Every structure is written in structure tokens, then in C-alpha cells.
Amino acid sequence: MTRRPTGEPHPGSCERPDGDGSHAESTAPPHVPEPAAPELTEAECRRCGTYIAGLDGRYACGVCGWVNDHSEGHRRLPRADEDPDRPPKGRRRPKQLPGPPDPGPSAVSGTGG
């Protein structure tokens, strides 16, 4: 393996040889700001009083099942195209596995006798 002198740009780099740190040519798309990370918020459940945590003011109580309305959050919800975990376009949903077989007419519960 060959070492290059410290401070020398990596081969194939677009950094200018004068070392000012700027790039000779930029082919990258314009920078789109990352959405801010959700804020962890805490409150009491409005139904049972349990202390619960949520994201950006959206809560769901694991004790009684209460959920506040999405519009009560601190920020707007991202659109589907803004979701970083969204599958790429053109990708199909996976096929559903077959359900349990039908029990048929012989499995009808009756008087048991």
C-alpha cells in the first residue's frame, strides 16, 4: 500500500490542488435540509392519569389505550415523500400470506351429541 503525503487530496477528488478546500465542480443536487429529529415530550394521560411520553406532543397511553388527535402535535406531520424510510418508487407491496384454512361444514359447533 502506498502512502500519500499528509494534506494531499485523495486521487479522483474534485478538490482544487491549491488546497483551499473548495471543490472544482459540484455535481451534487442542491442541499435539502434534513427534517429535525422529533422531540421527546411528556404528559399525563387525559383518561387515566398515567405519566406518558410521546413524540412532538403526540401521545398514546399503553395502559388505557387513549390517543390524542394528530392535530395536537407541536409540528406538522411529514408527507409520505418526505419520509426517509419510504420504500423506493416502483417497489410493490409484499404478497400476503394465505390465511388459515376454512374449517368447513363438519366443524360447525352444535349440541355436542
C-alpha positions as CSV (number, residue, x, y, z in Angstrom):
1,M,0.0,0.0,0.0
2,T,1.4,3.4,-1.0
3,R,1.0,6.3,1.4
4,R,0.4,9.8,0.1
5,P,1.7,12.8,1.9
6,T,-0.5,14.4,4.5
7,G,-2.8,17.1,3.2
8,E,-2.7,15.8,-0.4
9,P,-6.2,15.2,-1.8
10,H,-7.4,11.7,-2.4
11,P,-6.9,10.6,-6.0
12,G,-10.0,11.3,-8.0
13,S,-11.1,14.0,-5.6
14,C,-12.5,17.2,-7.1
15,E,-10.7,19.3,-4.5
16,R,-8.6,22.0,-6.1
17,P,-4.8,21.5,-5.9
18,D,-4.2,24.8,-4.2
19,G,-5.7,23.2,-1.1
20,D,-8.3,26.0,-0.3
21,G,-10.9,23.2,0.5
22,S,-13.3,24.3,-2.2
23,H,-14.4,21.9,-4.9
24,A,-13.6,22.5,-8.5
25,E,-17.0,21.3,-9.7
26,S,-20.2,20.4,-7.9
27,T,-22.5,17.9,-9.5
28,A,-24.4,17.1,-6.3
29,P,-28.0,18.2,-6.1
30,P,-28.8,21.2,-4.0
31,H,-28.7,20.5,-0.3
32,V,-32.2,19.7,1.2
33,P,-32.2,20.2,4.9
34,E,-32.8,17.1,7.0
35,P,-36.1,17.2,9.0
36,A,-35.4,17.9,12.6
37,A,-35.4,14.9,14.9
38,P,-38.6,14.5,16.8
39,E,-38.7,16.0,20.3
40,L,-39.5,13.6,23.2
41,T,-42.4,15.1,25.2
42,E,-44.1,14.0,28.3
43,A,-47.6,14.5,29.7
44,E,-50.3,12.8,31.8
45,C,-52.9,10.7,30.1
46,R,-56.2,12.6,29.9
47,R,-58.2,9.4,30.6
48,C,-56.4,7.5,33.4
49,G,-53.7,10.0,34.6
50,T,-50.7,7.7,33.8
51,Y,-47.4,9.6,33.1
52,I,-46.7,9.0,29.3
53,A,-44.1,10.1,26.8
54,G,-44.7,10.9,23.2
55,L,-43.0,12.5,20.1
56,D,-43.7,16.1,19.3
57,G,-46.8,16.3,21.5
58,R,-48.5,13.2,20.1
59,Y,-49.3,10.6,22.7
60,A,-50.7,7.1,23.1
61,C,-51.3,5.6,26.6
62,G,-50.3,2.0,26.8
63,V,-52.4,1.5,30.0
64,C,-55.9,2.6,28.9
65,G,-55.4,3.0,25.1
66,W,-56.2,6.7,24.9
67,V,-54.6,8.5,21.9
68,N,-54.6,12.3,21.3
69,D,-55.5,13.7,18.0
70,H,-52.7,14.1,15.5
71,S,-53.5,17.8,15.1
72,E,-52.5,18.5,18.7
73,G,-48.8,17.8,17.9
74,H,-46.2,20.6,18.0
75,R,-45.2,20.2,14.3
76,R,-46.9,19.2,11.2
77,L,-46.5,15.5,10.2
78,P,-44.2,14.8,7.3
79,R,-45.7,13.9,3.9
80,A,-45.1,10.5,2.6
81,D,-42.4,11.7,0.1
82,E,-40.6,13.4,3.0
83,D,-40.3,10.1,4.9
84,P,-36.7,8.8,4.8
85,D,-37.8,5.2,5.4
86,R,-40.3,5.2,2.5
87,P,-39.7,2.4,0.0
88,P,-38.4,3.5,-3.4
89,K,-40.8,4.2,-6.2
90,G,-41.8,1.2,-8.2
91,R,-41.5,-1.2,-5.3
92,R,-44.5,-3.4,-4.8
93,R,-46.0,-4.4,-1.5
94,P,-45.1,-8.0,-0.4
95,K,-47.7,-10.6,-1.2
96,Q,-50.0,-11.5,1.7
97,L,-49.5,-15.0,3.2
98,P,-52.6,-17.2,2.9
99,G,-54.8,-17.1,5.9
100,P,-55.9,-20.2,7.9
101,P,-57.9,-22.8,6.0
102,D,-61.7,-22.6,6.3
103,P,-63.0,-25.0,8.9
104,G,-65.6,-26.5,6.5
105,P,-69.1,-27.7,7.3
106,S,-68.0,-30.5,9.7
107,A,-66.5,-28.1,12.2
108,V,-69.9,-26.3,12.9
109,S,-70.4,-26.4,16.7
110,G,-73.7,-27.9,17.7
111,T,-75.2,-29.6,20.6
112,G,-72.2,-31.9,21.0
113,G,-74.1,-35.1,20.8
